[in-house]
Amino acid sequence: MIDSERFKFRSIFTWMVNCEISSETDRMPVENE
């Protein structure tokens, strides 16, 4: 059960990080132009 909670937390954390990276990537070209 603890492992499951840990896995869920890691999945959410990874998802949040991915969202941050994708939003940063989307924003960068606009700033460069």
MODELLER restraints for C-alpha pairs under 7 A, 6 or more apart:
rsr = mdl.restraints
at = mdl.atoms
